[in-house]
Amino acid sequence: MLFRTCGIPLALWKIPSTLIASNRECGNVKKMFSTHHPAKRFAACLTLAISLFPVNHASAAPTQGYKVVAKYPHSTESYTEGFFYLDGLFYEGTGIAGHSALLAIQPETGKPVQKHELAPEYFGEGIVDWGPNVYQWTWKSHICFVYDRFSLRPLKQFTYTGEGWGMTRTARELITSDGTATLRFRDPETFKETHHIVVKDGTRVINELNELEFIHGEIYANVWHQDVIARISPKDGHVIAWINLAGLLPADQMVNEESVLNGIAYDAQHNRLFVTGKQWPTVFEIRVVSPASH
């Protein structure tokens, strides 16, 4: 099949084998370029070119804003490192060695109904539910604890290399961050990495990814010391959009400069999105709006 399209032999277009797998498909491709009308020929050429080359995510992602829907109390003693919502409760993993814990919290009161304190040598990090269990890993100790979700009783441990930051899950795998631009997918049964993606906005690498949540097939990620959430494609790591949360918590309500945005939770049953931060006095239920405004 050596005929020309836009002056270029079709054999040099590197047509995917799936496109020319049959004589009928070959005939369809030939038919596209059989016209002698310049405009139609150019349109056919452009259509084929678009179909052959992958999508380019080189341009910067758009920015969205927020509306505050509701507010819930949050302990200013909680240095939030992990956060999710399940069955009417917030689950929170807190950091700082000597103060790290896993808590199940009543949203309306902000009070824990269950609490498991980590040994003082551990700096607690991200948490995620998996079946009847909760996973909580640690910053630099290379240990992930597995608890029974209903009693917070420790069941077992996993080990890993590198630092532990945020954690979430799909229906099949865990997803973890380590303070870099890399998100790692892990087997929940072994905690071993299966593959990873590097997060970019266009050509810009997005480092210091922190707390994570998986929402409608996308990874939502806090970025350390930034008032934004990145919406990330789990397929290739490109940033789909940014959610700008600047001004959500007034500066005079922050305990110190480390009281940064960090904590994303989603109520799938009622389509509610919650965000909070380290030692913030409030959990905010927000609605994402476009363009950015609040």
N, C-alpha and C positions, 0 to 999 in steps of 0.2 A: 504494500500500500504506500506508494511513493508518489504523492501528488502535492501540490503546493498550496499553502495557506498564507495569505499576506506576503507572498514572495519567499516563504520559508518552507522547505520540504517537510511534509507532515512527519516523516520519520525522525526528524530532529526535534520534534516537540516533546518527545518522551511521554507519549500518551500512556496513562496507566493501563495495565493489562485488563483491568476490569472494564474499561471503556471499550476495548476492541476485542472482547472475548468471543464474539460471534460474528458471522458474516453479516447478519442483519444489522448489528451495531456498527460494523464497518461501513455498511451502506448508509446508515444514518449520518455518520460523520462526513462521508463524501457528499451527501445531499446538502449538508449545511453550507458547503463551499462551492456548489455547482453553479450558483447564481452568478450572472455577469454584472448585476447591478452593484455599483461601488458601495453605496450606503449599506445595502443588505449584507454584502460581503464583509465590510468592516464590522458590522454588528455581530455577525457570526464569529468572526475572528476574536472579537472582544469577549464574547460569551465563552468561547473555548478557553481563552487565556485565564479568565477568572476561575473556571472550573478546575484548572490544572494546578493552580498555585495555592498554597495554604493561606489561611487568614493571617494578616499581619496586624499585630497588636502594638505597633510602634508608637501610636499616638497616646497621649495621656488620658487616663480614665476621667469620666465626668464626676462632679461632686454633688452630693445630695445633702439636704438639711434634715431637721427634725422638728417635731411638735411634742411637747410633754403632755402625756395623757393622764398619768397618775404618779403619785409619789408614795413610797413606802419607807419606813424607818430602817436604818442600817447602823450597826455599831461602829463607832469611831475607833474601837480597839481592834477591829478586824482589818488586817493588812491583806487585802484580797488578792489571791493568786489564782484561784479557780472558782467557777460559778456556773451553776445550771439550775433549771427548774424542772421538777418532776412530781406529779401526783399531788399538787397543791402546796409543795414546799420548795424553798430555795435550799440548794446544797452549796456550801461554800468551803473552799480550802484556803486557809490563811498561812501566811509566811512569818518570817523572823524566827531565828533559832531561839528556843525557849518559850515561844508563844505560838508555835504552829499547831493547827488543829483542823479537824474535819467537823463541820456542823450541818445539821438539818434545822432549818429556820422557818418559823411561821411568818409569812410575808406581812400580815396585817400588824403584827406586834414587833417584828424584828428580833424576837427572842428565840434562842435555840430550844428545840424540843429534844434534841440529842446532840451529844458532843463527844468526840474522841480526841484527846490531846496526844500529839506526837512527842516522842522522847526529846529532851532538850537539845540534843546534838543535830536534830534534823530541821532543815528549813523547808517547810511545805510549799508545794507549787500546785500545778494544774490538777483538776479532778475531772472525772467523766464517769457516767453510769454505763455499765455493761451487763445486761441481763439483771439478775438479782444483786449484783455487786456494784461497788464504787471503787475506782482506781484513783490513787493519789500518789504522784511522784514527788521527788525532792530536787532541790536546786543543784547541789554538787555532791550529794552522797551516793548517787548512782543506784538508788533503791526506789522501786515503785511498790507501794503497799496496796493490797487488795482487801476490801472489807465487805462484809455482808451489809447490804444497804439498809436493812430494816433494824439491825441492832448496832451497826458500826463496829462489829466485832472483827478484828483482824483475821484473815484467812490464810494468806500466803504473800510472798514477795517475788518481784522480778528484779533483775539487774540489767544495766544498760551502760553505754559509754556516753560521754558528753554531758552537757547540762540539761536539766529539766526546767521548762517554762510552762507553756500552756498545753491544754489537751482537750480534744473533742472526739467525735466519732461519726462515721457513716453507719449504715446498716450492717456493714461487713468488716470494717477496719477502724482502728484508732488513728487519730491524726495528732501529731505533737509538734510543738515549736521549741527551739533551743536558744532563742535570742539572736539568731541570725536570720537570713532571708530564706532558709530552707525549712520546709514542712515535711515531716517524715510520716509515712503511713506504716502502721504496725499491725501485726497479727495479735489479736486480743488474747489468744491462747498461750503465746510465748513471749509477747512484747518485742519480738524481733522485727526489724525494719523489712518491709517488703519492697518499697520504692519511695522516691521522694520527688518533690518539685521545688523549684526556686521561684520566689515571688518577685514579679517585676511590674512596674507601671510604665508601659512603653519599654524603653531601654533602661530605665532607672531601677536598680535593685533596691528592694524594700527590706532593710535590716531591722533587727530588734522587734520581730513579731512576738507578741506576748499571749494573752488569754484568747481562747478560741471558742467558736460555736459553729455548728453546722446547721444551716437554715436553707430550706428549699433548694438543696443541691449545691449550695455555695458555702465557702468557708468565710466566716466573719472573724476578723482578727484585730485586736488592739495592737497599737504600735507604742512601745514604751516611751513615755514622756511626750506623747502627742495626743491632741484632743480629736482623734479621728478613729474610725473603724474602716478597715479595708475589706471590701467584698471580693473574694478571690475565687477564681476557677480552679476546682480540684484537678482538672484535666492537665492544664499546662502552667498553672501558677500566675497567669496574668490577672491584674487587678481590673475587675469589672466596673467598679465604682468606689468612690470614697463617701463616707458619711461624716460630715463635719459636725462635731459635737462641742465646738467652742462655745463657752458661756453657759454650759449646762449647770455646772456648780460654781457659784460665786467664789472668787479667790479668798474672801475672808472666812469661808467655811472650810478651807483646807488646813489640815493640821500642820503640814510642812511642805517643802518642795517635792517630797516623794509621794505626796497624796495625789497620785496621778490616776487618770481614767484607766481602769483595768477590771473588767468583769462584764460578760455578755451572757444572757440567759434567754431562752425562748420557750414559750408555752405553745406547743404545737396545736393543742386542742382548741385554744381560743385565739390563736394567732396574735400573741402578745410578745413584744420585745422589751427586755429589761436590760439596763446598764447601770453600773456603779463604778466605784473606784476604791483605791487603797485608803482606808480610814475615812471614807466619806460618810456623812450622816444620813445619806439618802440613797435608796434604789429608785431609779427613774424608769417608769414605763413610757416608752416613746413610740411615735409613729414616724417613719421615714418619709420625707417629702422631697419633691424635686420641683424647681431647682433649690439650692441651699437657701433656707430661710428659717427663722424661728421667732 
